[in-house]
Amino acid sequence: MSMAAYDVIELLVSIMREAGSADPAVIRDGLMALGSYDGASGRLVFGGRADPGRGAVIVRLGDGTTRLHKVLPPPGEQEPGN
């Protein structure tokens, strides 16, 4: 199982338990009210949207090395170090 799949299952089960319902509208509302979720695959930021935003890490490969180039935060969050 991928980390993203694990996060989805954890989110759905958590929302259904808290709401006491598996109704799709209740799950949708729970996700939209969530704000953010720190899961196995990283931070998901919902911010009132059905599609969560996600940060990214950009690395540079070359000359046999891997170097961190930039860390992009999820939408609405500041870049690390700022």
Secondary structure, 3 states (H helix, E strand, C coil): CCHHHHHHHHHHHHHHHHHCCCCHHHHHHHHHHHCEEEECCEEEECCCCCCCEECEEEEEEECCEEEEEEEECCCCCCCCCC
